[in-house]
Amino acid sequence: MSGPLYAGVDVGSAATKTVLIDADGRRQARDVRRSGADLVAAAAASLEAALRAAGAERSRVARLFATGFGRSVVAGADETRTEIACHARGAWQHARRAITVLDVGGQDNKVIELAADGRQLGFRMNRKCAAGTGAFLEEIAHRLAVEPGELERLARAAARRDVRIGSYCTVFAATEVLSRIREGASLPELAYAAFESVAQRVLETGRVAAESDVVLTGGVAEHCPILAEILGGKLGRTPIVPPEAQSVGALGAALFAWESRSAGGTGAGA
Amino acid sequence: MADLKPKPFESAKLMKKIMADHFLEADAASKDPTRRVAWCTSVGPAELLHALGFVVYFPENHAAMLGATRQATDYIPAANAIGYSPDICSYLTADIGAFLKGKTPLQDAYKLEGVPRPDVLVYNTNQCRDVKDWFSWYGRHWGVPVLGVESFRGVGAVTHEHIDSIAGQLRAITPQLEAIAGRKLDIDRFREVVRESRETSRLWRETLETATHRPSPLTFFDGTIHMGPAVVLRGLPVANEYYRALLGELSARIEKGVAAVDGERHRLYWDGMPVWGRLREMAVQFLGLRTCVVASTYCSSWIFDALDPAEPFESMARAYTELFIVRDDEYKQRYIRRMCEQFHCDGIIWHDAKTCPNNSNNRYGMPERLAKELGIPFVSFNGDLNDLRCISDEQVRTQFEAFVEQLGG
């Protein structure tokens, strides 16, 4: 294989993602890893791993766009775009119609409204609190003394689905969990309640237009399909969860890089 | 982006001098048994106080200095600890907290020992109820009178009943102020101060309206600094001298086509309070985005068209009641719409300030209504005027950047 590759590196608060696409805009490889404390190293390692998966050298990357809250630290980035623009771009690639993107990230969530041609019409982000984000689920998992990865399985085993965690505040929500335990809620019911809380907080962030389809992105969407089911129940329509939902932002960055190819050269090593 | 800097104004030197003179005079007056110091809220009856010979000091300006020098967040907890909630006005909590700690930016800037001790505190609740609570704390602390005007809120059309009430309240506190000042109100002097104040207001409007030009010679961030004299020295000739100098500089920029933001691509409106501790960062970010925040509700709130020396009490009452902050949402929406049209804005930034509900106009659906009406997008961000514990810098930076991307890169 040869020809130029276009890279998107999304350095998020929880995870760093890389997507490589080829000259035809087709996905070639991706990598997902924890961001940790050294964002520069995480970005470099993620790009390297994605290149390895694609069997390519770094010199084949014609354009690299960085996004995410650590976008400014990505070595060798040609340009940066916000994660809002990149999630919008990546999500629209899957839907190609008017959509509302719901992104549940590690530290924030976003509601982005897109026109049929992909133009961004508006966006909202959550307030400062981590409620409604991946960090919230991690905190609840910690409180329940289970691994975050177990929450999905537990939630599906819930006998009752009417246990609620209503607080805006993650710390208060954790004390609410204690109240629910005292009231007799089981572990699976609390796990379900945690996802229900995330869904509720996301829908409070911004309006979801009645006429538009919903695309759900982010790590929680990819790893916990139950979130899409709960959101679907609340919205009255099933959200579209794109493949590799966690790296939709990185895909968007890669697509921006690919679209900029005429401006920045198309050949290997450009 | 690291090299970007807001373009300085030559007249800033004059501003620095007249502001220094103001604080030094207030300090001297507070130590002189023959002189009287009045503390006044930002849109309190400063004209009346000047006419009575008071040296007038503005705690809101002091609180903004605490914010701009990034000291506010250090002192707010001291006020929280004595029962003033972190959810109330962070001007109040920063100012009282700093006082409790024996600190003020006036120490570093002007080598003063502290804030000037007042003989009287005079408020107008047109800003909020917090100003009265704030002044009441100092009134109790020093055992000095706290006088004031209770303003109307949610005012639609300004009526004679509103004017009569406010003018009546101003007249009612006058004998007490005369007793403290040790002199009777000289109506001619009063008219003169109102005339000067009217002129300050006219010049300040003219200053802000230079930003209707493309490219704008002035940003909102410049405005928040240069409004100092309009707030604390209005009614005094020195404020007018300053704005004439600044206007000369702005006119020269317009003539030469000098932009405050090089390569100005987008023009935005700002509603709500500034984030005092982040003015420079935000100004620099918008320079990098080649986007000029050209107009704001905040800076324009010190334009008092109604002031009229022929009717000092009534015209002050009208000016303070026509104020944006005390009006109903229908008026506010019309006002912002008119401003966006006048300044050719492509979008609106709404600052939802955690501790300033009165100055956060995004909470009752207005951004959505205006976006529909004007056909321009908006972004709302959570922040605060002074309490940096309430702001996520990274999230705000990303929101501004994403908003400009949405406007077209």
Chai-1 contact restraints between the chains, C-beta under 6 A:
chainA,res_idxA,chainB,res_idxB,connection_type,confidence,min_distance_angstrom,max_distance_angstrom,comment,restraint_id
A,F69,B,E394,contact,1.0,0.0,6.0,A-B,restraint_1
A,T82,B,T398,contact,1.0,0.0,6.0,A-B,restraint_2
A,T82,B,E401,contact,1.0,0.0,6.0,A-B,restraint_3
A,T82,B,A402,contact,1.0,0.0,6.0,A-B,restraint_4
A,T82,B,E405,contact,1.0,0.0,6.0,A-B,restraint_5
A,I84,B,A402,contact,1.0,0.0,6.0,A-B,restraint_6
A,A85,B,E405,contact,1.0,0.0,6.0,A-B,restraint_7
A,Q120,B,Q406,contact,1.0,0.0,6.0,A-B,restraint_8
A,G122,B,P377,contact,1.0,0.0,6.0,A-B,restraint_9
A,R127,B,N382,contact,1.0,0.0,6.0,A-B,restraint_10
A,K128,B,N382,contact,1.0,0.0,6.0,A-B,restraint_11
A,K128,B,S392,contact,1.0,0.0,6.0,A-B,restraint_12
